[in-house]
Amino acid sequence: MVPTNPPSTSPRSPAALANEAIQAYVAGRRSWSPAELRELERLRAAWWQAIREEVVKAA
């Protein structure tokens, strides 16, 4: 049996949420249209921005 982590009671960070959005978007895809690639790039940009904001807060 695979152990499962209990659900977190703390809110997820914006970077974690953005990462989950990317993972959900790419799941199961094998080919990409130009529009889909633009959307993926938009999601990645949002993730990078969230990471930068977390680093600034930590500094």
GIWOTA-V698477 format. One record per residue. RES is the residue in three letters. SS is DSSP state (~ for helix, > for strand, _ for the rest). OMEGA is omega in whole degrees, 0 to 359 (999 if undefined). BURIAL is b if it has 24 or more other ideal C-beta (glycine too) atoms within 12 Angstrom, else e. Layout:
res->RES ss->SS omega->OMEGA burial->BURIAL
res->RES ss->SS omega->OMEGA burial->BURIAL
//
This chain:
res->MET ss->_ omega->180 burial->e
res->VAL ss->_ omega->179 burial->e
res->PRO ss->_ omega->178 burial->e
res->THR ss->_ omega->177 burial->e
res->ASN ss->_ omega->176 burial->e
res->PRO ss->_ omega->179 burial->e
res->PRO ss->_ omega->180 burial->e
res->SER ss->_ omega->177 burial->e
res->THR ss->_ omega->178 burial->e
res->SER ss->_ omega->180 burial->e
res->PRO ss->_ omega->178 burial->e
res->ARG ss->_ omega->181 burial->e
res->SER ss->_ omega->175 burial->e
res->PRO ss->~ omega->179 burial->e
res->ALA ss->~ omega->179 burial->b
res->ALA ss->~ omega->178 burial->e
res->LEU ss->~ omega->178 burial->e
res->ALA ss->~ omega->178 burial->b
res->ASN ss->~ omega->178 burial->e
res->GLU ss->~ omega->178 burial->e
res->ALA ss->~ omega->178 burial->e
res->ILE ss->~ omega->181 burial->b
res->GLN ss->~ omega->179 burial->e
res->ALA ss->~ omega->183 burial->e
res->TYR ss->~ omega->184 burial->e
res->VAL ss->~ omega->185 burial->e
res->ALA ss->_ omega->174 burial->e
res->GLY ss->_ omega->181 burial->e
res->ARG ss->_ omega->177 burial->e
res->ARG ss->_ omega->178 burial->e
res->SER ss->_ omega->187 burial->e
res->TRP ss->_ omega->172 burial->e
res->SER ss->_ omega->176 burial->e
res->PRO ss->~ omega->179 burial->e
res->ALA ss->~ omega->178 burial->e
res->GLU ss->~ omega->177 burial->e
res->LEU ss->~ omega->177 burial->e
res->ARG ss->~ omega->178 burial->e
res->GLU ss->~ omega->177 burial->e
res->LEU ss->~ omega->178 burial->b
res->GLU ss->~ omega->177 burial->e
res->ARG ss->~ omega->178 burial->e
res->LEU ss->~ omega->178 burial->b
res->ARG ss->~ omega->179 burial->e
res->ALA ss->~ omega->178 burial->e
res->ALA ss->~ omega->178 burial->e
res->TRP ss->~ omega->179 burial->b
res->TRP ss->~ omega->179 burial->e
res->GLN ss->~ omega->179 burial->e
res->ALA ss->~ omega->177 burial->b
res->ILE ss->~ omega->180 burial->e
res->ARG ss->~ omega->180 burial->e
res->GLU ss->~ omega->177 burial->e
res->GLU ss->~ omega->179 burial->e
res->VAL ss->~ omega->178 burial->e
res->VAL ss->~ omega->178 burial->e
res->LYS ss->~ omega->183 burial->e
res->ALA ss->~ omega->184 burial->e
res->ALA ss->_ omega->999 burial->e
//
